[in-house]
């Protein structure tokens, strides 16, 4: 049995249709009208223990709704969920012991008491053994750099400090599963790096399974190994990030600083399946597909007629993939 099993999961909301004004209110009382909005539609996937999975999509695609059903906050309209062998809504208390949850816009810390006191309260709530609590606190403080603010109340923390404290709070009880909903929204680069380092640490050392939703593609590339893309409530792609980048996006770019040789370079490469873009006399970019020609072949041809002072090979980022998925410029198997 997989750690997380989702089968034909659907969630619909009933919205009231009411005309404006007093007349509309009376009409609604007599003949109420409603419409059903589908947030999630027949979603199915499994997650194995220790996986790091990105669950992504555009705004309104159904990501947060899925996470809320997995945590037991929302009851599905139809379908089945099993989290560590439990139905998360029917067994909410027991399920809570198995999960950690971080919502980027909400905090589980008590607002007016020091962070360390919030942690002690969570220790009692989750009945965390003393040695486990002490060890986790030491490790979390070290990696997340919390020593400088752990004795301050949550209301005095910066966004980055609060987020680090929230992530630590969600993992004090060693849950096998961690749900992260936009955990780095609004954070600066330095704080994001600490969060990335910490999440990779707890996955490696504690085998914590991570399910992440994020609009920050750096989060996805630096944390996750697998990606599930959801659109209009339906899964449209589920595979490893390496496969997506390696097989579905073949475009590469060589950026080179060269000696001035006029248009000789363009003439030399004109019979190769490449596109040469000259930014100025000494800077060129060469676009090519790795499925048609190897980068080393291009460089060998360049060296025959010009001096290369410096070069770099630019691989496609995940953002490029997401754009192609939503633009429908490649078929998804």
Secondary structure, DSSP 8 states (H G I E B T S, - for coil): --SEEEEEEEEEEEEEE--SHHHHHHHHHHS-EEEEEEEEEEEEEEE-TT-EEEEE-STTSSHHHHHHHHHTSS--SEEEEEETTB-TTTTHHHHHTTEEEEETT---S-TTSBHHHHHHHHHHHTT--HHHHHHHHHHHHHHHT-TTTTTSBGGGS-HHHHHHHHHHHHHTT--SEEEEESTTTT--HHHHHHHHHHHHHHHHHH--EEEEE-S-HHHHHHH-SEEEEEETTEEEEEEEHHHIIIII--EEEEEEEE---TTHHHHHHTTSSEEEEESSSSEEEEEEETTT--HHHHHHHHHHHS-EEEEEEEE--HHHHHHHHHHT-S---
